[in-house]
Amino acid sequence: MAFTEKAGLPSPLPSPLRALAYKEFSDRLKSRWVAVITVCFTILTLVVLYFGSAASGVVSFRNMGATVASLTSLVVYFIPLLALTLGGGVIADERDRHTLDLYLSAPITPAEFILGKYIGLAVSLALPSLLGFSIPGLIILFKTGVGSFGSYMVFVINSVALGLVFLSISFLTSVMFYERSKVVGFTVLVWLFFTIVYDLGLVGVLIATKDVLTPSALVVMLLLNPVDVYRILNFTTIGEYSVLMGLASVDVPGIIRPSVLWAVTVVWIVVPLLAGYYVFKKRYLS
């Protein structure tokens, strides 16, 4: 029996979806991917926290603002790369293992297939992130007291959400290309574009259009990059926009509020995943 069509997405965690999610997560546990990434993430986080201000001659755990600013610099490069790598080969790997045809002949819907795999990989990505931040969180709790721990937890949630955004993008990438080599190449381009090239281009536009680019236009350009959305979300936590964005001369309009930024983040999670679902359905069911 081939994939069957249903109206809308499946009900929350039906048996096929739950089984697919569990399989993806258990595969990452068996391969020790979760354990290795957790250890690496913990070590990197502690190193950044302790040595983040070494250039200024200070080596120690610091206040919440400096902590979140330093960790943001780590997260914007590390978590997107992990997410893109984790989900980029989800379809290509099944095809290479000759298991994709088994899924195509199973009595499950395309939505259950895509969403089940996404949930499993999302847990595989979120768990190392949460565990990797836990030890630094305890240190912050000990050094700065309970009052700053809430801000740190907001930062952790923002970081997990950023990973979910790039995991959705990776799913879209995976269904767009057949060959694993093309998936890897395009994944690198996506990572470079959002983490480095986009902001360099934005700074160039600001310099080239002095007093021409309106604050509203700047807001739109920032929201088109999920990494910038993440940075601004963290700015609302520590109040250091110039540190996070590197745009010290830019005044951020007051319309950028956490609720708006979270809504944009949800859009960035949902839209690429839905696009991947429709591309997958068209490519393998038509």
PyMOL commands that set and color helices and strands:
alter all, ss='L'
color gray80, all
select helices_A, chain A and resi 15-30+33-51+54-56+64-88+90-96+100-104+110-144+146-176+180-208+215-223+226-238+241-245+258-285
alter helices_A, ss='H'
color red, helices_A
deselect
rebuild
show_as cartoon
